[in-house]
Amino acid sequence: MESFTYLGTALTSKMDFTLNTDKTIKKARTRTHILAKLYHLGISNKIILTCYKSFIESVLGYHLVVIFKHLKSDSYHRLKHLISTAEYLAGDQSFSSILDLYQHQLKSKSLRMVAGNQSNPVLTLNTLPSGRYQAVKHRIQLRSNCFRSQAIKFLNSVFR
């Protein structure tokens, strides 16, 4: 089996997220067509911005938590181009950058992980006596860039 999809994330046998990034960009591009139609119909920028946040930013945010640390430069530039196209259609220059979107999603998902999910042993975090969360040591770089490691780094930087 070369690749499969689990919880909306495409995984390959090489643990390369290029396929997942391609699927995410394709999904967001098809949704950009909706923004273009609204733009050509003369709909207000505020409505187009709301549609962007609902249709495109939500898809990118969901996947960025998984793939951000594994993005290759060409995929990063394709995502950046997609966001700039949406900015043009909405006539607004205040869109979140890819990094801002990733940090926002990391923050919200990390805080949700701390608040709940005590029943899921995979998402349960070990607390040290100092109140910090225990970081997991990894031998491979791929695992040190996973969501859980990034969430622990974020939470430890916030709750010092």
Summary of the structure (lengths in Angstrom):
residues: 160
radius of gyration: 17.9
end to end distance: 44.2
largest distance: 59.5
contacts: 410
relative contact order: 0.10
helix: 63%
strand: 6%
